[in-house]
Each structure stands twice: as structure tokens, then as C-alpha cells.
Amino acid sequence: MIRKLFQVAGPESRGPMTAQFVALIVYSVLQGAAFVLVVPLLGSLLGDDPGDAWPWAAALTVVALATAVAHYLQQMIGFQVALAVSHRLYHRLGDHVSTLPLGWFSGEQVGRLGQLASRGVPQVRGLLAHLLQPLLSAVLTPLTVIVAMVFYDWRLAVATAAGVPVMYLAYRWAVGATARADEAVDAAAAAANERVVEYVRAQPVLRTTGGGARGRALLERSLTEQDAAARAQTARTAPGRTAFSAVVLLAVASVIVTGAALGLRGGADIAELVATLVLVVRFAEPVSGMAELGAGLRAASGALDRIDAVLSTAPLPEPTTPGPGPADSSVTLRDVRFGYDDGVPVLDGVTLELPARTTTAVVGPSGSGKTSLIRLLARFWDTGTGAVLLGGVDVRDLTGEQLRTQVSLVFQDVYLFDATIRENIAVGRPDADDARIAEAARLAGVDEIVARLPQGWDTPVGEGGTALSGGERQRVSLARALLKDAPVLLLDEATSSLDPANEAAVQHTLDALTGRRTLVVVAHRLQTVVRADRIVFLDGGRITESGTHEELLALGGRYADFWRERGSAQGWQLARQVTR
């Protein structure tokens, strides 16, 4: 764990952490030395001339004071190092994830990253500030005592050292039982938290459908399971802790029995033997404390592993210096094959030429690879084989900054920051003036939204944009992408969940951009599809049809079926059933 701690903290933290470990070692050894000095002190007090105890009392006083000073210094250094390392860890995580491909940021990964920020880094901070000192003291202080005992009575030293392996095995068993119990408690707590949030969010549904009792039952069951897991944790960890404490006490008892046997046989000085046995009892004090460290150490070790896993994730390779940029905004895919971690191909031999300043609609059934295709253009991932070119340049030969200036992407699921409408649009280009922001807003139809809001441009949108409707959020997101003014604009189902008014506004924006930018649109809406310069039909990761709307209808293939199905769906209406 110590090696992993140094690895995760980074090279800039090695100096301060080394200083902390030196301070901890000095303190632990001084503490052991203070315990050891009790032996000659008691030996002198119990001997023929108690006056001989004064030099040992003075030595013990000096060492005790030095131990107190060392304790204060190591605590102050530990707190400073803990704060500095946690600060650097946040920066390391932030700097590193900013280099990772956008495809890495799945819901699961984002959740784990949030856990690391809220719990993982604080656990590492707690390890440095609070756990290292008792951990090292539990090892180094008894070791100092055992080494010193050799000079007093090697037989008692051997008897004491013989119990160390047994204590270690008992400790490992206790920690293992605690780890298994903690995993069950964490899972039950996560499920209970999820049920609580679900119960609160689902109140409108529960009340309007009369499902309040069912909702409470689900909540109560998850809370009962959490309580059962906590009780099981206590039942499972108690034997391990009890066994470890018992082993420590038995080890001390065996040394006391050994000392008593030596004293009865006349093989040891009684005064010195009594003092040494007092030292043995003191030896057990820091060791017993390790039983309480197991859960904290396991949590910190798990946090280190998870942080290391993120920091070990390699970013996509890119050139160190910018090369020639794209010649134009054309997009080319050459025999692209791509699949996720499960090995199932999502795109299988896709070849496509999209001239600059044209509009291409990508359609097809769910799971056909539409979103994967459009995200490969933005280099969320690298292709398995083949190449994606932008303006004749392989995207792998562009730096991240070069690619970002060339491509804008509008997602189906829009996220707005908890700021004003103006500030959310300005994210696309922070240095843009009001005129540019207003023009992007006009093209996206946001000016109409601003005009009817009391606070206008300074209207707060709330966290995630919750103060706006879904269509309004989509328009703000589109304005943000337009303000960036990238020559290639990718839209992934940007109009799929919009009402007619907002869909018309977004469609008006796309019409205004025709011939000005290269547009690649994943769409199901008929109006968006029919106006494209080219339509690509994907099925099973392959392009099965490609052409204009009229050409594909005349072909009478999958696209024609798709068109008929969409047309029929638009004519659906609810009919009232008349009963007689």
C-alpha cells in the first residue's frame, strides 16, 4: 500500500511524504526507546540501591520529551502533507481526465469519478493524516522493544518474537472478514440511497396512481436490508477482532509464563525480569490498536487502487506538435471497423465520402451504429481498423486542440451549467463579444426565448438547465455549438424529443447552415432527413443504402420502408372507444 501511495501521489509529493515517513519513524522508535528505558529504571528501583534509578529517570525524561516533540512534529507534517497531497490528487485527476477520450466518460465512469472526488481522495487524505502514525507505530515501536529485549534477556525476546507471525495471521484474517462485510454494507447502503432518491422523485407518480403504499414498501425493504447488512457486519467482524485481541493477549501471556518459569528456576534476575515483563505488556499496547485500523486501511487501499486505475488509463495518442491542419471541412471514412470492449463489431467496413459544406443524414434502426459513427468523427475513440479523415488529414494526426477547433457536437441529452443563458452560450467561445453571442442565439432561435423571459439574457437556467424546457435547452446547446464556429457540425438525435415549435426552430437553424458548414445529422424526423444532400442508411454496422431522398425512395429498399413507417406513425391518433 505504501508503494501505491507514493505512485498515486505523484513525483512532486515524494519529498514531503518522505519527510513525513522519516518523522513517523523517528517518533515510533523514540516511543519504543521510552518503553525500553522503563526496564533499567524499574530494575534500579527494585534493586539493592534505588538511588541508581536517577540517571535512568533523567534519560527517560529526556526521551519522553523528545517523543512528545516528535509526536507534535509528525502530526503537523502529516496534516500539511495530507492537505497538499489531496490538493495535488484533485489536480492530477482533473488534468488527466481532461486528456482522456470522450468515449471514456460513460455514466458508470462518471459515477466512479464522482465517488473518487467525494470519498476516494478524502480517504487518502485521512490515511496520511490519521492512519499512518498508528500503523507505523504498531510495527516499529514493538520491533524496537523486541530488539532492545535481546540485550536484557534474549530468551524473552525470542518468546515475544515468536508470537508475531501468529498475530499477523490473525490480523489478516480479521481484515479479510471486515472487507467482505464492508462490501455487503456498501452495496446495501447504495441500494438504500437509490431507493430514497427514487421515492422522493417519484412522489408525483406515486400520488397520482395510488402507488404510495407500494413505494413505501420498496423503500422500507431496502432500509431493512441495509440494517440487516449492518448487523451482519457486526456479527462477521466481531470474531475477527476478538480473535486478534485474544492472540495478542495470549502472546503476552506466553511471554509472562516464560519469564515466570525463568524466575522460578533462578535463570534470571527477579528485578530485571519484572521490569522486562512490564515492557512486554507495553509492547502489546500499539499492536492491539491495529484491530481498529483494518476498516480504515482497507477503505484507503481501495481508494488508492481506484485512483490509480483512473490515472493509469491511457489517453488517445496524438502528435506532440501541431502538423498541417485540414485542407477543408470534408469528412472521409475509409473501411472503418469498430467495436466496444465486448468485442462485438458495431461498425463493419464503413466507407464514406462527405464533401465539404454538405448535409448528410444518417438513419437506420436502433443499434445500427449511428451514434458510434458520428462519435468516431469527433474521435471519442479510435477506430479498430481503417481511418477517419478530416479535410484529408487522419484525425489521429491532429492534436486535440486542432480537432476541437474543427468539430462541434450537439448531443441528444443536453447539459447546461447552473448559470445564465448568456453564460451557457458563451461556453462555446469564452472570448466572444455580445454581438457574436446574439448572432449565434438568433440562428438557434434562442433570441425568441430570451425575449419572453423577464430577466432576458441574465435568466438563470438552473442546474442542468432545469429552469428551461427540453426544447429550449436544445436550442441553447445549439447556439453554443454555433458560437464555436467550427466548420464541421455533428448532431446526434438533436431533434428527436422536441415539440413541433422547437423542432421547427432547430430545423430553421439547420436550413440556415446549409452550404455554410459540413453537417452530419443522426435523425429520425422526416423533415430533417428529406432536406439532406445525402442520406446514409446504416444497418448492422454497414452502409446498406446511400443517396438522395428521391433516389432511395425509388430504390424501394430499407429506406423506403423506413419512410413509410415514419409517415404512418405521424398520422397516428388516439380514438375514443364508444360503448353501447
ABEGO torsion letter per residue (X at the ends): XAAAAAAAAEAAAAAAAAAAAAAAAAAAAAAAAAAAAAAAAAAAAABABAAAAAAAAAAAAAAAAAAAAAAAAAAAAAAAAAAAAAAAAAAAAAAAAAABBAAABBAAAAAAAAAAAAAAAAAAAAAAAAAAAAAAAAAAAAAAAAAAAAAABAAAAAAAAAAAAAAAAAAAAAAAAAAAAAAAAAAAAAAAAAAAAAAAAAAAAAAAAGAAAAAAAAAAAAAAAAAAAAAAAAAAAAAAAAAAAAAAAAAAAAAAAAAAAAAAAGABBAAAAAAAAAAAAAAAAAAAAAAAAAAAAAAAAAAAAAAAAAAABBBBBBBABBBBBBABABBBBBGBBBBBAAGBBABBGBBBBBBBGBBBBBBEBBGAGAAAAAAAAAGABBBABEBBBBGGBBAAABBAAAAAAABBBBBABBBBBBBBAAAAAAAABAABBAAAAAAAAAAAGAAAAAAABAAEAABBAEBGGAABBAAAAAAAAAAAAAAAGBABBBBBGAAAABBAAAAAAAAAAAAAABGABBBBBBBABAAAAAABABBBBBBGGBBABBEBAAAAAAAGBAAAAAAAAAAAAAABBBBBBBBX
